[in-house]
Amino acid sequence: MGGFFGAVSRRDVVLDVFFGVDYHSHLGTRRAGMIVHDHESGFQRQIHSIENTPFRTKFEDDIVRFHGTSAVGCISDADPQPLLVRSHLGTFAITTIGAINNAEELVEEYFSGRNSQFMALSSGAVNATELVAALINQKDNLVAGIQYAQSKVDGSLTLLIMTDAGDLIAARDFMGRLPVLVGCDENGHCVAFESFAYHKLGYHDEYELGPAEIVRLTPDAIEVLSPARDEMKMCAFMWVYYGYPNSNYEGMNVEVMRYRNGAIMARDEAARGAQPQVDYVAGVPDSGVPHAIGYSTESGMPFGRPFIKYTPTWPRSFMPANQDLRNKIANMKQVPVPELIRDKKLLFVDDSIVRGTQLRETVNFLYDSGAAEVHMRSACPPIMYSCKYLSFSSSKSDMDLIARRVVDSLEGEEGVAHLDEYADATTERGQCLLKTICEDMGFDSLSYQSLQGMIEAIGIDPEKICTYCWDGRE
């Protein structure tokens, strides 16, 4: 996925954007960039790979030479960005977050006009942000261009532009799948995905964009260029997993949601008599921990940390492409506390169970460390569909998902017609899914949060939440 941060002010904002982007590092692991605008010297830009080195380490030398009263930066799991573009609309910096499922079709359509070209990536594909800029440049102004680009994209598109006047233009996705929040201090404005990022920099909450809304930010004002629409489908995973604990979206704090989510899971399990008695309830660190705290508090069973994730030398940004090495590194991060594992009955809560590869390694590691029982809980329902709006996981096919692989092994193509039943633990098919995954993964028991329970925990209008990856409903 990814995230961006921008600021425009009457003072230099380089350090604000440096730290603001760094505070979005949990949203991406591949590329990062900054573009700064100074009214005298123009634009300054740098893009680095952050696959093996944290953002702040890569950019420490750059911020010494950067200077300007407006700047944008991004963390990206996709192509290098932000990009600096010159067109009939002027020179502007642009960064985008989302997913463009019809990129090749849009490229071919663009080529049909002749006299056009793109810089190709090493794979031969086109940089998604460059493609969006090309779509924007087909119109007579930036607002019309942004709206045109969003209308052409199959997927989602949230973006941030910095003009050659130093203004920022922020646009939230047409369906509001990601948050865009504006902060304010006495000198100007900033824009971010994560509100805590600007709170730490001395800004206070000022505005939250609605779906499809486009605003211009200057040091003195927030100008609505295109109003928000009512319909929204914000990604539930921002609360369940991706969002940072200190942030708020649509008035709901991430950490509070996770406590409540865990408590609802425990409440519902107890009501149906499916709650095991264990020595400790634990979270699969880090994002599973608050869900586990909620579960522990509601169930009355003690919370513990039977293993700790060691991150000083194994940061999240170190994620090699080789799957075997990824698995090895995931295992190296897990440092056991033998006194809390040996001969203990343990219940773990993870934020989600996607492919299951690393979770299997975790279970084996716990049994090898002497655990008597390992029970697993997922803080969200079984994932049945690969996300086509935000690419929150690297799954390229539904068959990468453990729940879909199990359904396929049980019923083949016929199982697709019964995915709703498989996702419901109260049905025969739902129980069969749980039993099969338990046997395959080595759990003593397995339960998923229900879709209704997760939505209850989020606490906003269910019609405003995207649940596509669980129920396939758009």
Secondary structure, DSSP 8 states (H G I E B T S, - for coil): -EEEEEEEESS--HHHHHHHHHTTGGG-SSEEEEEEEETTTEEEEEEEE-SSS-HHHHHHHHHHH---SEEEEEEESSS---EEEEETTEEEEEEEEEEETTHHHHHHHHHTTSS----B-TTS-B-HHHHHHHHHTTSSSHHHHHHHHHHH-SEEEEEEEEETTS-EEEE--TT--S--EEEE-SSEEEEES-HHHHHTTT-EEEEE--TT-EEEE-SS-EEEEE---S---EETHIIIIIS-TT-EETTEEHHHHHHHHHHHHHHHHHHTT-----SEEEE-TTTHHHHHHHHHHHHT--B--SEEE--SSS-TT---S-HHHHHHHHHHHEEE-GGGTTT-EEEEEES--SS-HHHHHHHHHHHHTT-SEEEEEESS----S--SSS--S---SGGGSHHHHHHHHHHGGGGGGGHHHHT-TTSHHHHHHHHHHHHHHT-SEEEE--HHHHHHHH-S-GGGEE-HHHH---
